[in-house]
Amino acid sequence: MVAVAQWPALDRSSGDLEGQVYRLMRERILQGQLPAGQRVPSTRSMAVSFGVARSTVVNAYDRLKAEGYLHSTSGAATRVAAFQTPPLSGQAAPPPPKLPRVTEFKKGGLFEPGVPDVSTFPHAAWARCLGARGRSLRVHDLGYSDLGGVRELREAILDHISSTRGVVARPEQIVIVPSTGAAIGLLASVLLQPDHPGDIVWMEDPGYASAQAILRMAGASLVPVPCDAEGIDIARGTGPSPRLIYVTPSHQYPTGVTMSLPRRLALLEFARANGAIVLEDDYDSEFQYASRPIAALQGIDHGEVVAYIGTFSKTLAPGLRVAYAVIPSRLLLATEAAQRLRGAVVSVHIQAALADFMREGRFRAHLRHMNAIYAERMAATVSALDRHCGNRLKIGVGGGGLQLASWFWNIATDDLAAARVINSNGFAVRPISALYLGPARPGLLLGIARMEVQAADAAAARIARLLEATLVSA
């Protein structure tokens, strides 16, 4: 066991003592200084050594256990978990089938995936921030400088994602853009070369259809890499090495699984060895209902192979049109040049107001409020669907995010046909098979953000009746 005296002192001036304990232990585990199976100091002795409350250390240990770094059993000491990077081998995937267009699927109905509830948007607080900035911006703030984003907003975002998501960066590495799609397109323009048509991009499968479309438009050749209960299995990627690997590790879209620690390490090692960039889309991991958010992949990347994307569309409102990317240092100059040419920038008034909104603590307060609301709606939706549709669908756990994956028990089910019938009756569910590049599994993706708790049971009962009629007549 490592003696407690060997641990460095915490930086009390920077706050987040729990996070510091968590990061210190995580780094030692990743660097091999705490080998698998080694007993770690007790929470009591660690708390005495650092001069912090025992609860601070308990919470840090709980985070490490949740992310797979530590394990413990009842009555036994806590030890470093055993994990290893899996070998990179696998079988070839069949060519991707033609996909239906995303625009074929209805929007605006019940259970629409990925759409937040904007009815609780803090209008008064936002209006004050926006009005104050509209009156106080100086002449030079309104020029062409800082195309990458207002410095204050970059710093506010970094403060937030470093403490809540474990991101490690400098403010200069953050680029403000209007949307996740704009961020993906910007990075694609840097990484995919026009004189190399068919640049290879590995995509988790199933995956985000809009990301697939944007990367195709950038000239990429998409290769599906299967996802399972541990996230993307990089060992099953085949063919030429990719230039870019797109993943949603904290809350995989659409399945909702969290990438396991061994898979994360395998992905980072593969990217380093093959000169690839991992594009981490952290689209809605702020919302976790059973535990605190899992740390970002970017935070354990020591080779600067991860570009991290976040958005305020899910956490605040899509209409603000604000997202951001954390760019590896070696890509900064190329990204800034591409940003200048593409002109995908956000109004300086919006940026400055959002910086104030975050620094005043209003953003975190809104997140806490919405997390509680969405947790209730997710639980009500899972319960109602399981009660009424459990004979047809395997309902996901619903541990986080704004959508819920469900899978047809009968793998021969035509989920596109089922979704069309359901959506013709006021719903806007998404057939999951349409999100695959490779062999597909049928299911339905449902959004929970705007589903009122008291309405969930009746909505699930309606879907059950529609499924019964559709599948019996098929």
Secondary structure, 3 states (H helix, E strand, C coil): CCCHHHCCCCCHHHCCHHHHHHHHHHHHHHCCCCCCCCECCCHHHHHHHHCCCHHHHHHHHHHHHHCCCEECCCCCCCEECCCCCCCCCCCCCCCCCCCCCHHHCCCCCECCCCCCCHHHCCHHHHHHHHHHHHHHCCHHHHCCCCCCCCHHHHHHHHHHHHHHCCCCCCHHHEEEECCHHHHHHHHHHHHCCCCCCCCEEEEEECCCHHHHHHHHHCCCEEEEEEEECCEECHHHCCCCCCCEEEECCCCCCCCCCCCCHHHHHHHHHHHHHHCCEEEEECCCCCCECCCCCCCCHHHHCCCCCEEEEEECCCCCCHHHCCEEEECCHHHHHHHHHHHHHHCCCCCHHHHHHHHHHHHCCHHHHHHHHHHHHHHHHHHHHHHHHHHHHCCCEEECCCCECCEEEEEECCCCCCHHHHHHHHHCCCECCEEHHHHCCCCCCCEEEEECCCCCHHHHHHHHHHHHHHHHHHHHHC
